[in-house]
Amino acid sequence: MVNEPNFGGIWEEADAIVSAIQETFEDWKMDFPAKEIFTALRAVKKRLIDPMKNIRNWGKGDPCTSKWKGIVCKDKNTTDGYLHVNALLLLKMNLSGTLAPELGQLSHLEIM
């Protein structure tokens, strides 16, 4: 019988580092508007209290193509050919907190 070394929580730390690298890589792959939208919505999320974890997927991938909960995007019929956030549908999600000034970066937002 061989005694295996005990590394404690090192594997959990390694998994967390790999996940962070993957999320960063996904962020780098985004087109310009998606990156700007991502940054604005992450700022919004940081100011919200979400006890029901309704917006837990905010932060993984492109907000429009990854179908973040409560985010509605316009199709690519805008003049630049990109998807843009058209609406934030956050009612009945039991959210509280304050609105982030970064909402102003969502220049195509029509419904909130």
DSSP file (Angstrom, degrees, kcal/mol; ACC not computed):
  #  RESIDUE AA STRUCTURE BP1 BP2  ACC     N-H-->O    O-->H-N    N-H-->O    O-->H-N    TCO  KAPPA ALPHA  PHI   PSI    X-CA   Y-CA   Z-CA
    1    1 A M              0   0    0      0, 0.0     2,-0.5     0, 0.0     0, 0.0   0.000 360.0 360.0 360.0 127.8    0.0    0.0    0.0
    2    2 A V        -     0   0    0      1,-0.0     2,-0.6     0, 0.0     0, 0.0  -0.822 360.0-130.4 -99.7 131.7    1.4    3.3   -1.1
    3    3 A N        -     0   0    0     -2,-0.5     3,-0.0     3,-0.0    -1,-0.0  -0.702  21.4-145.2 -80.2 122.0    0.7    6.4    1.0
    4    4 A E        -     0   0    0     -2,-0.6     2,-0.0     1,-0.1    -1,-0.0  -0.676  24.3-106.5 -85.9 141.6   -0.5    9.2   -1.2
    5    5 A P        -     0   0    0      0, 0.0     2,-0.7     0, 0.0    -1,-0.1  -0.337  26.2-127.9 -67.1 148.7    0.6   12.8   -0.3
    6    6 A N        +     0   0    0      1,-0.1    -3,-0.0    -3,-0.0     0, 0.0  -0.875  27.5 176.7 -99.7 112.3   -2.0   15.0    1.3
    7    7 A F    >   -     0   0    0     -2,-0.7     3,-1.7     1,-0.3    -1,-0.1   0.314  25.1-152.7 -98.2   7.8   -2.2   18.3   -0.6
    8    8 A G  T 3   -     0   0    0      1,-0.2     3,-0.5     2,-0.1    -1,-0.3  -0.343  68.8 -13.0  59.7-130.0   -5.0   19.7    1.4
    9    9 A G  T 3> S+     0   0    0      1,-0.2     4,-2.2     2,-0.1    -1,-0.2   0.172 101.0 111.7 -91.1  17.5   -7.1   22.2   -0.6
   10   10 A I  H <> S+     0   0    0     -3,-1.7     4,-2.4     1,-0.2    -1,-0.2   0.860  75.4  53.1 -62.5 -35.1   -4.5   22.6   -3.4
   11   11 A W  H  > S+     0   0    0     -3,-0.5     4,-2.3     2,-0.2    -1,-0.2   0.887 108.3  49.7 -69.2 -37.3   -6.8   20.9   -5.9
   12   12 A E  H  > S+     0   0    0      2,-0.2     4,-2.2     1,-0.2    -1,-0.2   0.906 111.6  49.3 -64.9 -40.8   -9.7   23.2   -5.1
   13   13 A E  H  X S+     0   0    0     -4,-2.2     4,-2.3     2,-0.2    -2,-0.2   0.914 110.3  50.6 -63.2 -42.3   -7.3   26.2   -5.5
   14   14 A A  H  X S+     0   0    0     -4,-2.4     4,-2.5     1,-0.2    -2,-0.2   0.907 109.6  50.4 -62.8 -42.0   -6.1   24.8   -8.9
   15   15 A D  H  X S+     0   0    0     -4,-2.3     4,-2.5     1,-0.2    -1,-0.2   0.908 109.9  50.6 -61.7 -42.0   -9.7   24.4  -10.1
   16   16 A A  H  X S+     0   0    0     -4,-2.2     4,-2.2     2,-0.2    -2,-0.2   0.896 110.9  48.7 -63.3 -40.4  -10.5   28.0   -9.1
   17   17 A I  H  X S+     0   0    0     -4,-2.3     4,-2.3     2,-0.2    -2,-0.2   0.923 111.3  49.1 -66.0 -44.3   -7.4   29.3  -11.0
   18   18 A V  H  X S+     0   0    0     -4,-2.5     4,-2.4     1,-0.2    -2,-0.2   0.911 111.2  50.3 -61.4 -42.5   -8.3   27.3  -14.1
   19   19 A S  H  X S+     0   0    0     -4,-2.5     4,-2.5     1,-0.2    -1,-0.2   0.908 110.2  49.9 -62.2 -42.2  -11.9   28.6  -14.0
   20   20 A A  H  X S+     0   0    0     -4,-2.2     4,-2.2     1,-0.2    -1,-0.2   0.901 111.1  49.1 -64.1 -40.3  -10.6   32.2  -13.7
   21   21 A I  H  X S+     0   0    0     -4,-2.3     4,-2.6     2,-0.2    -2,-0.2   0.914 110.9  50.2 -64.8 -42.8   -8.3   31.7  -16.6
   22   22 A Q  H  X S+     0   0    0     -4,-2.4     4,-2.4     2,-0.2    -2,-0.2   0.915 111.1  48.3 -62.8 -43.1  -11.1   30.2  -18.7
   23   23 A E  H  X S+     0   0    0     -4,-2.5     4,-2.1     2,-0.2    -1,-0.2   0.901 112.0  49.7 -64.2 -40.2  -13.4   33.1  -17.9
   24   24 A T  H  X S+     0   0    0     -4,-2.2     4,-2.2     2,-0.2    -2,-0.2   0.913 110.3  50.5 -63.6 -42.2  -10.7   35.6  -18.7
   25   25 A F  H  X S+     0   0    0     -4,-2.6     4,-1.5     1,-0.2    -2,-0.2   0.915 109.3  50.6 -62.2 -43.0  -10.1   33.8  -22.0
   26   26 A E  H  < S+     0   0    0     -4,-2.4     4,-0.5     1,-0.2    -1,-0.2   0.899 108.9  52.6 -60.3 -40.5  -13.8   34.0  -22.9
   27   27 A D  H >< S+     0   0    0     -4,-2.1     3,-1.2     1,-0.2    -1,-0.2   0.901 106.7  52.7 -61.9 -41.9  -13.7   37.7  -22.1
   28   28 A W  H 3< S+     0   0    0     -4,-2.2    -1,-0.2     1,-0.2    -2,-0.2   0.819 103.4  58.1 -63.8 -31.2  -10.8   38.2  -24.5
   29   29 A K  T 3< S+     0   0    0     -4,-1.5    -1,-0.2    -3,-0.2    -2,-0.2   0.597  84.9 107.7 -77.0 -10.1  -12.7   36.5  -27.3
   30   30 A M  S <  S-     0   0    0     -3,-1.2     2,-0.0    -4,-0.5    -3,-0.0  -0.347  73.0-115.8 -71.9 147.8  -15.6   38.9  -27.2
   31   31 A D     >  -     0   0    0      1,-0.1     4,-2.3    -2,-0.1     5,-0.2  -0.305  41.2 -92.4 -69.8 165.2  -16.2   41.5  -29.8
   32   32 A F  H  > S+     0   0    0      1,-0.2     4,-2.0     2,-0.2     5,-0.2   0.901 123.5  44.3 -51.2 -55.1  -16.0   45.1  -28.8
   33   33 A P  H  > S+     0   0    0      0, 0.0     4,-2.7     0, 0.0    -1,-0.2   0.902 112.7  53.4 -61.9 -37.6  -19.6   45.8  -28.0
   34   34 A A  H  > S+     0   0    0      1,-0.2     4,-2.9     2,-0.2    -2,-0.2   0.899 108.1  49.9 -62.8 -40.2  -19.9   42.5  -26.1
   35   35 A K  H  X S+     0   0    0     -4,-2.3     4,-2.3     2,-0.2    -1,-0.2   0.907 112.3  47.5 -65.4 -41.2  -16.9   43.4  -23.9
   36   36 A E  H  X S+     0   0    0     -4,-2.0     4,-2.1    -5,-0.2    -2,-0.2   0.909 114.5  46.4 -65.3 -43.0  -18.4   46.8  -23.1
   37   37 A I  H  X S+     0   0    0     -4,-2.7     4,-2.8     2,-0.2     5,-0.3   0.918 111.0  53.3 -64.1 -44.5  -21.7   45.3  -22.3
   38   38 A F  H  X S+     0   0    0     -4,-2.9     4,-2.3    -5,-0.2    -2,-0.2   0.927 109.8  47.7 -55.8 -48.8  -20.1   42.6  -20.2
   39   39 A T  H  X S+     0   0    0     -4,-2.3     4,-1.7     1,-0.2    -1,-0.2   0.911 113.3  47.5 -61.9 -44.7  -18.2   45.2  -18.2
   40   40 A A  H  X S+     0   0    0     -4,-2.1     4,-2.0     1,-0.2    -2,-0.2   0.923 113.5  46.8 -64.0 -45.3  -21.3   47.3  -17.6
   41   41 A L  H  X S+     0   0    0     -4,-2.8     4,-2.7     1,-0.2    -1,-0.2   0.842 108.7  54.7 -70.1 -32.7  -23.5   44.4  -16.6
   42   42 A R  H  X S+     0   0    0     -4,-2.3     4,-2.0    -5,-0.3    -1,-0.2   0.896 108.2  50.1 -64.3 -38.7  -20.8   43.0  -14.2
   43   43 A A  H  X S+     0   0    0     -4,-1.7     4,-0.9     2,-0.2    -2,-0.2   0.900 110.6  49.8 -64.6 -40.4  -20.8   46.4  -12.5
   44   44 A V  H >X S+     0   0    0     -4,-2.0     3,-1.0     1,-0.2     4,-0.6   0.939 109.7  51.2 -61.6 -46.9  -24.6   46.3  -12.2
   45   45 A K  H >< S+     0   0    0     -4,-2.7     3,-1.3     1,-0.3    -2,-0.2   0.880 102.6  59.8 -59.6 -39.8  -24.4   42.8  -10.7
   46   46 A K  H 3< S+     0   0    0     -4,-2.0    -1,-0.3     1,-0.3    -2,-0.2   0.774 106.5  47.8 -62.1 -25.6  -21.8   43.9   -8.1
   47   47 A R  H << S+     0   0    0     -3,-1.0    51,-1.4    -4,-0.9     2,-0.3   0.521  99.0  85.8 -92.3  -6.1  -24.3   46.4   -6.7
   48   48 A L  E <<  -A   97   0A   0     -3,-1.3     2,-0.6    -4,-0.6    49,-0.3  -0.733  68.8-140.9 -99.9 145.3  -27.3   44.0   -6.6
   49   49 A I  E     -A   96   0A   0     47,-3.7    47,-1.6    -2,-0.3    -3,-0.1  -0.921  21.1-177.2-100.8 122.7  -28.1   41.7   -3.8
   50   50 A D    >   +     0   0    0     -2,-0.6     3,-1.7    45,-0.2    45,-0.1  -0.683  13.0 167.5-125.4  74.9  -29.3   38.4   -5.3
   51   51 A P  T 3  S+     0   0    0      0, 0.0    -1,-0.1     0, 0.0    44,-0.1   0.762  81.1  50.5 -64.1 -24.5  -30.4   36.0   -2.5
   52   52 A M  T 3  S-     0   0    0     41,-0.4     4,-0.1    42,-0.2    42,-0.1   0.428 106.7-125.5 -93.1   1.1  -32.1   33.6   -4.9
   53   53 A K    X   +     0   0    0     -3,-1.7     3,-1.0     1,-0.1     4,-0.2   0.830  58.5 148.8  59.3  35.0  -29.0   33.4   -7.3
   54   54 A N  T 3  S+     0   0    0     39,-0.3     3,-0.3     1,-0.2    15,-0.2   0.834  72.4  38.2 -67.6 -33.0  -31.2   34.5  -10.2
   55   55 A I  T >  S+     0   0    0      1,-0.2     3,-1.7    38,-0.1    -1,-0.2  -0.019  76.2 122.3-110.2  31.7  -28.3   36.3  -12.0
   56   56 A R  T <   +     0   0    0     -3,-1.0    -1,-0.2     1,-0.3    -2,-0.1   0.754  69.6  60.9 -64.6 -23.5  -25.6   33.9  -11.1
   57   57 A N  T >  S+     0   0    0     -3,-0.3     3,-1.7    -4,-0.2     2,-0.9   0.508  73.6 111.7 -85.1  -1.0  -24.8   33.3  -14.8
   58   58 A W  T <  S+     0   0    0     -3,-1.7     3,-0.1     1,-0.2    -3,-0.1  -0.614  76.0  39.3 -70.5 109.6  -23.9   37.0  -15.3
   59   59 A G  T 3  S+     0   0    0     -2,-0.9     2,-0.7     2,-0.2    -1,-0.2   0.286  88.3 101.0 132.6  -5.7  -20.2   36.8  -15.9
   60   60 A K  S <  S-     0   0    0     -3,-1.7    -1,-0.2     2,-0.1   -37,-0.1  -0.915  89.8 -38.6-113.7 108.8  -19.9   33.7  -18.0
   61   61 A G  S    S-     0   0    0     -2,-0.7    -2,-0.2   -38,-0.2   -34,-0.0  -0.230 105.4 -18.2  77.8-167.5  -19.5   34.3  -21.7
   62   62 A D     >  -     0   0    0      1,-0.1     4,-2.5    -3,-0.0     6,-0.2  -0.585  58.8-133.5 -76.1 130.3  -21.1   37.0  -23.9
   63   63 A P  T  4>S+     0   0    0      0, 0.0     5,-1.7     0, 0.0    -1,-0.1   0.814 103.1  38.7 -56.4 -31.8  -24.2   38.5  -22.2
   64   64 A C  T >45S+     0   0    0      3,-0.2     3,-0.6     2,-0.1     9,-0.2   0.913 122.2  37.0 -86.9 -46.6  -26.3   38.1  -25.4
   65   65 A T  T 345S+     0   0    0      1,-0.2    -1,-0.1     2,-0.1    -4,-0.0   0.712 115.7  53.6 -83.0 -18.9  -25.1   34.8  -26.9
   66   66 A S  T 3<5S-     0   0    0     -4,-2.5    -1,-0.2    -9,-0.0    -2,-0.1   0.397 107.4-125.3 -93.8   2.5  -24.8   33.1  -23.5
   67   67 A K  T < 5 -     0   0    0     -3,-0.6    -3,-0.2    -5,-0.2     2,-0.1   0.943  26.4-156.7  56.1  58.2  -28.4   34.0  -22.6
   68   68 A W    > < -     0   0    0     -5,-1.7     3,-1.9    -6,-0.2    -1,-0.1  -0.436  32.1 -96.9 -61.9 137.6  -27.8   35.7  -19.3
   69   69 A K  T 3  S+     0   0    0      1,-0.3    -1,-0.1   -15,-0.2     3,-0.1  -0.355 106.9  12.3 -62.5 129.9  -31.0   35.6  -17.2
   70   70 A G  T 3  S+     0   0    0      1,-0.2    19,-3.2    -2,-0.1     2,-0.5   0.433  99.0 117.7  85.4   0.5  -33.1   38.8  -17.5
   71   71 A I  E <   -B   88   0B   0     -3,-1.9     2,-0.5    17,-0.2    -1,-0.2  -0.884  41.5-172.0-105.1 127.0  -31.0   40.2  -20.5
   72   72 A V  E     -B   87   0B   0     15,-2.5    14,-3.2    -2,-0.5    15,-2.0  -0.978   8.8-162.5-117.7 128.5  -32.8   40.7  -23.8
   73   73 A C  E     -B   85   0B   0     -2,-0.5    12,-0.3    12,-0.3     2,-0.1  -0.856  17.2-121.8-113.6 145.8  -30.6   41.6  -26.8
   74   74 A K  E     -B   84   0B   0     10,-3.1    10,-0.6    -2,-0.4     4,-0.0  -0.435  36.5-107.2 -73.6 155.4  -31.6   43.1  -30.2
   75   75 A D    >   -     0   0    0      8,-0.1     3,-0.6    -2,-0.1     9,-0.2  -0.127  42.8 -86.1 -73.8-177.6  -30.7   41.2  -33.2
   76   76 A K  T 3  S+     0   0    0      1,-0.2     5,-0.1     5,-0.1     7,-0.1   0.138  97.0 107.1 -81.6  22.7  -27.9   42.3  -35.5
   77   77 A N  T 3   +     0   0    0      4,-0.1    -1,-0.2     3,-0.1     6,-0.1   0.453  51.3 107.3 -81.7   1.2  -30.1   44.6  -37.5
   78   78 A T  S X  S-     0   0    0     -3,-0.6     3,-1.1     4,-0.4     5,-0.0  -0.281  90.9 -99.9 -71.2 168.0  -28.4   47.7  -35.9
   79   79 A T  T 3  S+     0   0    0      1,-0.3    -1,-0.1     2,-0.1    -3,-0.0   0.753 121.0  50.4 -65.0 -24.2  -26.1   49.6  -38.1
   80   80 A D  T 3  S-     0   0    0      2,-0.2    -1,-0.3     1,-0.0     3,-0.1   0.584 104.4-124.8 -92.9  -8.2  -22.9   48.0  -36.7
   81   81 A G    <   +     0   0    0     -3,-1.1     2,-0.2     1,-0.3    -5,-0.1   0.563  69.7 118.1  81.5   7.8  -24.1   44.4  -37.1
   82   82 A Y        -     0   0    0     -7,-0.1    -4,-0.4     1,-0.0    -1,-0.3  -0.683  69.0-106.5-105.4 160.0  -23.6   43.5  -33.4
   83   83 A L        -     0   0    0     -2,-0.2     2,-0.3    -7,-0.1    -8,-0.1  -0.617  38.8-170.8 -77.7 144.3  -26.0   42.3  -30.7
   84   84 A H  E     -B   74   0B   0    -10,-0.6   -10,-3.1    -2,-0.3     2,-0.4  -0.981  31.9 -99.1-136.6 148.6  -26.9   45.0  -28.1
   85   85 A V  E     +B   73   0B   0     -2,-0.3   -12,-0.3   -12,-0.3    23,-0.2  -0.552  40.6 171.4 -68.7 122.5  -28.8   44.8  -24.8
   86   86 A N  E     +     0   0B   0    -14,-3.2    24,-3.3    -2,-0.4    25,-1.7   0.728  61.1  14.6-101.1 -33.8  -32.3   46.1  -25.4
   87   87 A A  E     -Bc  72 111B   0    -15,-2.0   -15,-2.5    22,-0.2     2,-0.6  -0.998  50.4-150.5-148.7 147.1  -33.9   45.2  -22.1
   88   88 A L  E     -B   71   0B   0     23,-2.4     2,-0.9    -2,-0.3   -17,-0.2  -0.973  17.1-170.3-113.8 111.8  -33.2   44.3  -18.5
   89   89 A L        +     0   0    0    -19,-3.2    23,-0.1    -2,-0.6   -18,-0.1  -0.774  28.9 143.9-106.1  87.2  -36.1   42.2  -17.2
   90   90 A L    >   +     0   0    0     -2,-0.9     3,-1.1    22,-0.3     5,-0.4   0.327  23.7 125.2-111.8   5.4  -35.3   41.9  -13.5
   91   91 A L  T 3  S+     0   0    0      1,-0.2    -2,-0.0     2,-0.1   -21,-0.0  -0.300  74.9  17.9 -64.1 151.1  -38.8   42.1  -12.0
   92   92 A K  T 3  S+     0   0    0      1,-0.1    -1,-0.2     3,-0.1    -3,-0.0   0.727  91.4 110.4  61.0  25.0  -39.8   39.2   -9.6
   93   93 A M  S <  S-     0   0    0     -3,-1.1   -41,-0.4     2,-0.1   -39,-0.3   0.357  85.2-122.2-105.5   3.1  -36.2   38.2   -9.1
   94   94 A N        +     0   0    0      1,-0.2     2,-0.3    -4,-0.1   -42,-0.2   0.867  56.5 158.4  59.2  39.0  -36.1   39.3   -5.5
   95   95 A L        +     0   0    0     -5,-0.4     2,-0.3   -45,-0.1    -1,-0.2  -0.644  15.1 173.8 -91.5 150.1  -33.2   41.7   -6.2
   96   96 A S  E     +A   49   0A   0    -47,-1.6   -47,-3.7    -2,-0.3     2,-0.3  -0.917  28.0  78.9-143.6 172.7  -32.2   44.7   -4.1
   97   97 A G  E    S-A   48   0A   0     -2,-0.3     2,-0.3   -49,-0.3   -49,-0.2  -0.890  75.2 -51.0 127.1-158.9  -29.4   47.2   -4.1
   98   98 A T        -     0   0    0    -51,-1.4     2,-0.3    -2,-0.3   -51,-0.1  -0.833  49.2-105.8-118.8 156.7  -28.5   50.2   -6.0
   99   99 A L        -     0   0    0     -2,-0.3   -55,-0.1     1,-0.0    -2,-0.0  -0.637  34.9-127.3 -81.4 137.0  -28.3   50.9   -9.8
  100  100 A A    >   -     0   0    0     -2,-0.3     3,-1.9     1,-0.1     4,-0.2  -0.605  10.0-130.0 -83.1 141.6  -24.8   51.2  -11.1
  101  101 A P  G >  S+     0   0    0      0, 0.0     3,-2.0     0, 0.0     4,-0.2   0.731 101.5  79.6 -61.9 -20.2  -23.8   54.3  -13.1
  102  102 A E  G >   +     0   0    0      1,-0.3     3,-2.1     2,-0.2     4,-0.3   0.626  68.3  84.6 -64.0 -12.5  -22.4   51.9  -15.7
  103  103 A L  G X  S+     0   0    0     -3,-1.9     3,-1.8     1,-0.3    -1,-0.3   0.827  77.9  69.0 -56.1 -29.8  -26.0   51.3  -16.9
  104  104 A G  G <  S+     0   0    0     -3,-2.0    -1,-0.3     1,-0.3    -2,-0.2   0.694  86.5  66.3 -62.5 -18.9  -25.4   54.5  -19.0
  105  105 A Q  G <  S+     0   0    0     -3,-2.1     2,-1.8     1,-0.2    -1,-0.3   0.643  78.5  85.4 -76.8 -14.5  -22.9   52.4  -21.1
  106  106 A L    X   +     0   0    0     -3,-1.8     3,-1.9    -4,-0.3    -1,-0.2  -0.584  58.5 173.4 -86.9  77.9  -25.8   50.3  -22.4
  107  107 A S  T 3  S+     0   0    0     -2,-1.8    -1,-0.2     1,-0.3    -2,-0.1   0.630  72.5  50.6 -67.3 -16.0  -26.7   52.8  -25.1
  108  108 A H  T 3  S+     0   0    0    -23,-0.2     2,-0.3    -3,-0.1    -1,-0.3   0.332  77.8 127.4-102.5   6.6  -29.3   50.5  -26.7
  109  109 A L    <   +     0   0    0     -3,-1.9   -22,-0.2    -6,-0.2   -23,-0.2  -0.491  19.9 158.0 -68.5 124.7  -31.2   49.9  -23.5
  110  110 A E        +     0   0    0    -24,-3.3     2,-0.4    -2,-0.3   -23,-0.2   0.635  59.1  43.5-117.5 -27.5  -34.9   50.7  -24.0
  111  111 A I  B      c   87   0B   0    -25,-1.7   -23,-2.4     1,-0.1    -1,-0.3  -0.981 360.0 360.0-130.4 132.3  -36.7   48.7  -21.2
  112  112 A M              0   0    0     -2,-0.4   -22,-0.3   -25,-0.2    -1,-0.1   0.317 360.0 360.0-142.0 360.0  -35.7   48.3  -17.6
